[in-house]
Amino acid sequence: MSVLFGRWNFDGRPADRKYLGRAEGMLAPYGPDGGGIYIKDSVGILFRALHTTSESRIEAQPHIAPSAAVLTWDGRLDNRDGLVRELSNIADTRSTDVSIVAAAYERWGAACFFEAPRGLGAFHLESEGPVADSGQRCHRHATSVLFGRKRAS
């Protein structure tokens, strides 16, 4: 399981690169396959990878979507093929899981995390401005949650 870490200074202070560097040092043993850091204004996001699929080996996270939304993802998509079919104009079978989840967010907005991907995972999202095709605004939205959807028997 990869490691997702973020810090948002609600008082507007800039994100502290040294703080994230210390956190990365502590978390590196749990995400031994590399990672990335995203810093913008008062938000800092850290990802440390533990690759479990061939697609995860080519991911770059935090992932920056065309709308500038920043997403980290650690999970499994039980309906990956169905999502790729529904998102065929922006995702294909070679797409990484994080890019598929980001494409679902771009298409359906924040509701996609509870309706479209089926499986289990954790994510962190940082976004501001309009979300493509959804009419929603997600201003400085940052959240980390666990979610799952049980398949009908």
Sequence and secondary structure as in RCSB ss.txt:
>XXXX:A:sequence
MSVLFGRWNFDGRPADRKYLGRAEGMLAPYGPDGGGIYIKDSVGILFRALHTTSESRIEAQPHIAPSAAVLTWDG
RLDNRDGLVRELSNIADTRSTDVSIVAAAYERWGAACFFEAPRGLGAFHLESEGPVADSGQRCHRHATSVLFGRK
RAS
>XXXX:A:secstr
  EEEEEE TT     HHHHHHHHHHHGGGSTT EEEEEETTEEEEEE    STGGGG  SSEE TTS EEEEEE
EETTHHHHHHHTTTT  TT  HHHHHHHHHHHHGGGHHHHS  EEEEEEEEE SB TTT  B TTEEEEEEEE  
   
